[in-house]
Amino acid sequence: MKDWFETLDSREQIFVISGGTVALIALLYAFIWVPLDKGHKALESSVAAWERSLAELRPLRGMQQAGRTTGPSAPLNTNQTPVVIVDQSLRARGLGGSLKRSQPTTSSGIRVEFEGVAFDDLVLWLDDLSTQYAMQVAAGSMSTAARAGPGRVNATLTLERAL
């Protein structure tokens, strides 16, 4: 190859060197720079997502600390059956359409099954049950609802009232 290069005219040698340099730069760009840049962009978007999540959680931290100073609120309606409590609170939160089944387990407990319920709404509903009716989750399982879209879960919860 060296012999071939030396037999070329000086203008042709400059042309071959220039072409080789351009090809080398293109290969370096394609196989080194582009993957590094793609990884950098993925990290940037990940950091941005974490920052947004953190910004959304900061107000909840203040609410949690405020709740500690005032103490737990007293349950409002402890004389109703769990079936009635669940029905009323689901309607108040607009979650009645996601309820698949509810079945009393004991006089102070109920098992509820949801399909495709919004996770955020489910957590807010559970907070309502805890603060207003002294009902806690005794057992439960959740899985992502693939067909329902992002942020939706299938959940089976056993709720018990602390008397």
C-alpha positions as CSV (number, residue, x, y, z in Angstrom):
1,M,0.0,0.0,0.0
2,K,2.9,2.3,0.8
3,D,4.3,1.7,-2.7
4,W,1.0,2.4,-4.3
5,F,0.7,5.7,-2.3
6,E,4.2,6.8,-3.3
7,T,3.5,6.2,-6.9
8,L,0.7,8.7,-6.8
9,D,1.1,12.3,-8.0
10,S,1.4,14.8,-5.1
11,R,-2.1,16.2,-5.8
12,E,-3.5,12.7,-5.6
13,Q,-1.6,12.0,-2.4
14,I,-3.2,15.2,-0.9
15,F,-6.6,14.0,-2.1
16,V,-6.2,10.5,-0.6
17,I,-4.9,11.9,2.7
18,S,-7.8,14.4,2.9
19,G,-10.3,11.6,2.1
20,G,-8.8,9.4,4.7
21,T,-8.9,12.2,7.3
22,V,-12.6,12.9,6.5
23,A,-13.4,9.1,6.7
24,L,-11.6,8.9,10.1
25,I,-13.4,11.9,11.5
26,A,-16.8,10.4,10.3
27,L,-16.0,7.1,11.9
28,L,-15.0,8.7,15.2
29,Y,-18.1,10.8,15.2
30,A,-20.4,7.8,14.4
31,F,-18.9,5.3,16.8
32,I,-17.6,7.4,19.7
33,W,-19.3,10.8,19.8
34,V,-22.9,9.8,19.0
35,P,-23.2,7.0,21.6
36,L,-21.6,9.3,24.3
37,D,-24.0,12.1,23.4
38,K,-27.0,9.8,23.4
39,G,-26.1,8.6,26.9
40,H,-25.6,12.2,28.1
41,K,-29.0,13.2,26.8
42,A,-30.6,10.2,28.5
43,L,-29.0,11.1,31.8
44,E,-30.1,14.8,31.4
45,S,-33.7,13.7,30.9
46,S,-33.5,11.3,33.9
47,V,-32.1,14.1,36.1
48,A,-34.9,16.4,34.9
49,A,-37.5,13.8,35.7
50,W,-36.1,13.3,39.2
51,E,-36.0,17.0,39.8
52,R,-39.7,17.3,38.7
53,S,-40.6,14.5,41.0
54,L,-38.8,16.0,43.9
55,A,-40.4,19.4,43.3
56,E,-43.9,17.7,43.4
57,L,-43.0,15.9,46.7
58,R,-41.8,18.9,48.6
59,P,-45.3,20.3,49.4
60,L,-46.2,16.8,50.7
61,R,-43.3,17.0,53.1
62,G,-44.7,20.2,54.6
63,M,-48.1,18.6,54.9
64,Q,-46.7,15.6,56.7
65,Q,-44.8,17.8,59.2
66,A,-47.9,19.9,59.7
67,G,-49.9,16.7,60.4
68,R,-47.4,15.6,63.1
69,T,-47.7,18.9,65.0
70,T,-51.5,18.8,65.1
71,G,-51.7,15.1,65.9
72,P,-54.0,12.5,64.3
73,S,-57.5,13.6,63.6
74,A,-60.4,11.7,65.2
75,P,-62.4,9.4,63.0
76,L,-65.7,11.0,62.0
77,N,-68.0,8.0,61.3
78,T,-67.1,5.0,63.3
79,N,-70.7,3.6,63.6
80,Q,-71.2,2.7,59.9
81,T,-70.4,-0.7,58.4
82,P,-67.3,-1.0,56.2
83,V,-69.5,-1.7,53.2
84,V,-71.3,1.6,53.6
85,I,-68.0,3.5,54.3
86,V,-66.3,2.1,51.3
87,D,-69.3,2.8,49.0
88,Q,-69.7,6.4,50.2
89,S,-66.0,7.2,50.1
90,L,-65.5,5.7,46.6
91,R,-68.4,7.7,45.3
92,A,-67.0,10.9,46.9
93,R,-63.6,10.3,45.2
94,G,-65.2,9.2,41.9
95,L,-63.6,5.7,42.0
96,G,-66.8,3.7,41.9
97,G,-66.2,2.7,38.2
98,S,-62.8,1.1,39.0
99,L,-64.2,-1.1,41.8
100,K,-64.5,-4.7,40.6
101,R,-65.7,-6.3,43.8
102,S,-66.1,-5.7,47.5
103,Q,-66.7,-8.4,50.1
104,P,-67.0,-8.1,53.9
105,T,-64.4,-10.2,55.7
106,T,-65.4,-9.5,59.3
107,S,-67.7,-7.1,61.1
108,S,-64.9,-4.5,60.9
109,G,-63.2,-5.5,57.7
110,I,-63.8,-5.6,53.9
111,R,-61.9,-6.8,50.9
112,V,-62.0,-4.6,47.8
113,E,-60.7,-5.3,44.3
114,F,-59.9,-2.6,41.8
115,E,-59.2,-2.8,38.1
116,G,-57.4,-0.1,36.2
117,V,-57.7,2.5,39.0
118,A,-55.4,5.6,39.1
119,F,-52.7,4.9,41.7
120,D,-52.7,8.5,42.9
121,D,-56.5,8.5,43.4
122,L,-56.3,5.1,45.2
123,V,-53.7,6.5,47.7
124,L,-55.8,9.6,48.3
125,W,-58.9,7.4,48.9
126,L,-56.9,5.2,51.4
127,D,-55.8,8.4,53.2
128,D,-59.5,9.4,53.4
129,L,-60.3,6.1,55.0
130,S,-57.5,6.4,57.4
131,T,-58.2,9.9,58.6
132,Q,-62.0,9.9,58.5
133,Y,-63.0,6.3,59.4
134,A,-59.9,4.8,61.1
135,M,-59.7,2.1,58.4
136,Q,-56.2,0.8,57.6
137,V,-54.9,-1.6,55.0
138,A,-54.3,-4.9,56.7
139,A,-53.1,-6.7,53.5
140,G,-52.9,-5.9,49.9
141,S,-51.4,-6.5,46.5
142,M,-51.0,-4.3,43.5
143,S,-49.9,-4.9,39.9
144,T,-49.7,-2.6,36.9
145,A,-52.7,-2.4,34.7
146,A,-51.1,-2.9,31.3
147,R,-54.2,-2.2,29.2
148,A,-55.5,0.7,31.3
149,G,-52.5,3.0,30.6
150,P,-49.7,4.5,32.7
151,G,-50.3,5.3,36.3
152,R,-53.1,2.7,36.6
153,V,-53.0,-0.4,38.8
154,N,-55.0,-3.4,39.6
155,A,-55.3,-3.7,43.4
156,T,-56.7,-6.1,46.0
157,L,-56.9,-4.6,49.5
158,T,-58.1,-5.9,52.8
159,L,-59.2,-3.0,55.0
160,E,-59.7,-3.3,58.8
161,R,-61.2,-0.7,61.0
162,A,-59.3,0.0,64.2
163,L,-61.9,0.2,67.0
